[in-house]
């Protein structure tokens, strides 16, 4: 019983799978975030982009996942500009079915 509880607790701690969303997703690495206020700022700025449904920013992983409305698409340059204007550096961009940029 104890082993089962440990196993279940470990599964609960696993990160959510990338690209598990209703609409198209873009994931991007973000450098320079040092606190939860940094990640909140990045999330707020990315959510302001047209067509963005939701944004999840992980301070620990230095990464943001952007979920877009169905039929919407973001340009990589626009995402990188928002991150740069917020005071951070952007990394590799990943989208399902496309090569990393």
C-alpha positions as CSV (number, residue, x, y, z in Angstrom):
1,X,0.0,0.0,0.0
2,X,2.8,2.4,0.9
3,X,4.5,1.8,-2.5
4,X,1.2,2.5,-4.3
5,X,0.9,5.8,-2.4
6,X,4.4,6.8,-3.3
7,X,3.8,5.9,-7.0
8,X,0.6,8.0,-7.1
9,X,2.3,10.9,-5.4
10,X,5.1,10.8,-8.0
11,X,2.6,10.8,-10.8
12,X,0.9,13.8,-9.4
13,X,4.2,15.7,-9.4
14,X,5.0,15.0,-13.1
15,X,4.7,18.1,-15.3
16,X,1.7,18.3,-17.7
17,X,2.5,17.0,-21.2
18,X,3.6,19.6,-23.7
19,X,1.1,20.5,-26.4
20,X,-1.9,19.1,-24.4
21,X,-4.4,21.8,-25.4
22,X,-7.6,22.4,-27.5
23,X,-6.0,24.9,-29.9
24,X,-2.6,25.2,-31.6
25,X,0.3,25.5,-29.2
26,X,3.7,27.3,-29.4
27,X,6.4,26.6,-26.8
28,X,9.4,28.9,-26.4
29,X,12.4,29.0,-24.1
30,X,12.8,32.2,-22.1
31,X,16.0,33.3,-20.4
32,X,16.5,35.8,-17.6
33,X,13.5,35.0,-15.4
34,X,14.6,34.9,-11.8
35,X,11.3,35.1,-9.8
36,X,7.6,34.5,-10.0
37,X,7.1,38.2,-10.9
38,X,9.2,37.7,-14.0
39,X,7.2,34.7,-15.2
40,X,3.9,36.6,-14.4
41,X,5.1,39.6,-16.5
42,X,6.0,37.3,-19.5
43,X,2.6,35.6,-19.2
44,X,0.7,38.9,-19.1
45,X,2.6,40.3,-22.1
46,X,2.1,37.1,-24.2
47,X,-1.6,36.9,-23.3
48,X,-2.0,40.4,-24.8
49,X,-1.1,39.2,-28.3
50,X,-4.0,38.8,-30.7
51,X,-5.4,35.3,-31.0
52,X,-3.8,34.0,-27.7
53,X,-6.2,31.9,-25.7
54,X,-3.9,31.1,-22.7
55,X,-0.3,31.2,-21.6
56,X,1.6,29.0,-19.1
57,X,5.0,30.2,-18.1
58,X,7.3,27.9,-16.1
59,X,10.0,29.7,-14.1
60,X,11.6,26.4,-13.2
61,X,11.9,25.2,-16.8
62,X,12.4,28.7,-18.4
63,X,9.7,28.0,-20.9
64,X,6.3,29.4,-22.0
65,X,3.5,27.5,-23.7
66,X,1.1,29.6,-25.7
67,X,-2.3,28.2,-26.6
68,X,-3.9,30.0,-29.5
69,X,-7.6,30.2,-30.5
70,X,-8.6,27.7,-33.2
71,X,-7.6,29.0,-36.6
72,X,-5.2,31.6,-35.2
73,X,-1.4,31.6,-35.7
74,X,1.4,33.6,-34.2
75,X,4.5,34.8,-35.9
76,X,7.7,33.8,-34.2
77,X,9.1,37.3,-34.6
78,X,6.1,38.8,-32.7
79,X,6.5,36.4,-29.8
80,X,10.3,37.1,-29.6
81,X,9.7,40.9,-29.7
82,X,7.2,40.7,-26.8
83,X,9.7,38.7,-24.7
84,X,12.6,41.0,-25.6
85,X,10.4,44.1,-24.8
86,X,9.6,42.6,-21.4
87,X,13.3,42.4,-20.7
88,X,14.1,38.7,-21.3
89,X,15.7,36.6,-23.9
90,X,13.9,34.1,-26.2
91,X,15.1,30.7,-27.0
92,X,14.1,27.9,-29.3
93,X,10.4,27.9,-30.5
94,X,8.6,24.6,-30.9
95,X,5.2,24.0,-32.6
96,X,3.5,20.7,-33.2
97,X,4.4,19.3,-36.6
98,X,7.1,21.9,-37.4
99,X,10.8,21.9,-37.0
100,X,12.1,24.0,-34.0
101,X,13.1,27.6,-34.8
